[in-house]
Amino acid sequence: MRQAALAFIFITVLLDILSFGIIIPVLPHLIKSMAGGSFVLAAHWVGWFGTVFAIMQFVFSPVQGALSDHFGRRPVILLSNLGLGLDFILMALVNTLPLLFIGRIISGITSASFSTANAYIADVTPPEKRAGAFGLLGAAFGVGFVVGPALGSLLSGVNPRAPFAAAAVLSLANFCYGYFVLPESLPPDRRSGFNWKRANPVGALMMLRRYPQVFGLALTVFLFQLAHYVFNSVFVLYADYRYGWDQRHVGYVLAGVGVLSAFVQAWLAKRVVHALGERRTLLLGTLCGAIGFGIYGFASTGWVFLLAMPIGALWGLASPITQSIMTRQVDPHEQGRLQGSVTSLASTAGIFGPWLFTTVFATFIGTSAPTHLPGAPFLLSSSLVLVALAIVWRTTAHLHAVD
């Protein structure tokens, strides 16, 4: 049952990531075309798009987590996939920035399956095997980002709206797959009552304070997520501005990132954990993330950026271990709330991240920039990951004897 369930949830997440990955190379360029072709104006609009998406996730992730604890994981995942499919259809048809903006709001509300998938993994996997299982889930992200951006780049050559239509098809296909195949992972005797006090974002974050070690790692997840928003927010515009990469080149680069990520999380992570232990692997992955971002920020040519990607990809060692440690600290009937709380906290990074990185990018390429430094957003991400490294060192000190 466990292996079959892991296969089901792997495919579910893979299809979701494909649907999101397809639109990554084209959405910023679509926004830029609707904004009159201005890089600076497009950067600000992309920032607002990312911020509203994160606000919706911040508000609704704990609600979805609590609902999955009460009704089960399966219905939450199904409603998420159906909502995303209908939203991508809307985004494929609209012709103005305000309507596209509304579509992004709906995406933020309905994108529940990622946090619920983590709770699903915790339901069906023994605690000692969760790092490997979360690594497999991370590999689904990697594979999705291999195929998704590359496919999106190819489809955009046919029609700029074709990637959105393809994303809609994948999300609706995922709904059908889950409806007929995906089993429920949370039996009725392990479900809990729904409580609005715990389902709101403030109540969800207060839950984390009951578990000090979880709170420290959740703060690390927040910093990781904030640092990662540099890719969502400015990478497409940055690559175009600094290296002259078009949608096709960006798609190929993101595909390369996906290949490296899938390799690290699906194959390398288990072996490094076996050799070094969880704590040392977590510290190593976090350090590599900080170094990778630093090189990205100083890379004056595209080739230097590409050569730094294997170093940056080792950051992927940290995420599955962080999830594994957190799930072992929380009661089984609260796994949905845990994932909703962590996702909600991570979403607060998304509220500020897109605005922060696009503002930094626009400032340091503008005519009034204190110094011309296009890579400033990546250097900021490097600093954030270094702060996370210090928190990880302190929070996981209790694991030293185990490792």
Stockholm file with secondary structure:
# STOCKHOLM 1.0

chainA/1-403         MRQAALAFIFITVLLDILSFGIIIPVLPHLIKSMAGGSFVLAAHWVGWFGTVFAIMQFVFSPVQGALSDHFGRRPVILLSNLGLGLDFILMALVNTLPLLFIGRIISGITSASFSTANAYIADVTPPEKRAGAFGLLGAAFGVGFVVGPALGSLLSGVNPRAPFAAAAVLSLANFCYGYFVLPESLPPDRRSGFNWKRANPVGALMMLRRYPQVFGLALTVFLFQLAHYVFNSVFVLYADYRYGWDQRHVGYVLAGVGVLSAFVQAWLAKRVVHALGERRTLLLGTLCGAIGFGIYGFASTGWVFLLAMPIGALWGLASPITQSIMTRQVDPHEQGRLQGSVTSLASTAGIFGPWLFTTVFATFIGTSAPTHLPGAPFLLSSSLVLVALAIVWRTTAHLHAVD
#=GR chainA/1-403 SS CHHHHHHHHHHHHHHHHHHHHHHTTTHHHHHHHHTTTCHHHHHHHHHHHHHHHHHHHHHHHHHHHHHHHHHCHHHHHHHHHHHHHHHHHHHHHCCSHHHHHHHHHHHHHHCCHHHHHHHHHHHHSCGGGHHHHHHHHHHHHHHHHHHHHHHHHHHHHHCTTHHHHHHHHHHHHHHHHHHHTCCCCSCGGGCCCCCHHHHSHHHHHHHHHTSHHHHHHHHHHHHHHHHHHHIIIIIHHHHHHHHCCCHHHHHHHHHHHHHHHHHIIIIIHHHHHHHHCHHHHHHHHHHHHHHHHHHHHHCCSHHHHHHHHHHHHGGGGHHHHHHHHHHTTSCGGGHHHHHHHHHHHHHHHHHHHHHHHHHHHHHHHSTTCSSCCTTHHHHHHHHHHHHHHHHHHHHTGGGTTTC
#=GC SS_cons         CHHHHHHHHHHHHHHHHHHHHHHTTTHHHHHHHHTTTCHHHHHHHHHHHHHHHHHHHHHHHHHHHHHHHHHCHHHHHHHHHHHHHHHHHHHHHCCSHHHHHHHHHHHHHHCCHHHHHHHHHHHHSCGGGHHHHHHHHHHHHHHHHHHHHHHHHHHHHHCTTHHHHHHHHHHHHHHHHHHHTCCCCSCGGGCCCCCHHHHSHHHHHHHHHTSHHHHHHHHHHHHHHHHHHHIIIIIHHHHHHHHCCCHHHHHHHHHHHHHHHHHIIIIIHHHHHHHHCHHHHHHHHHHHHHHHHHHHHHCCSHHHHHHHHHHHHGGGGHHHHHHHHHHTTSCGGGHHHHHHHHHHHHHHHHHHHHHHHHHHHHHHHSTTCSSCCTTHHHHHHHHHHHHHHHHHHHHTGGGTTTC
//
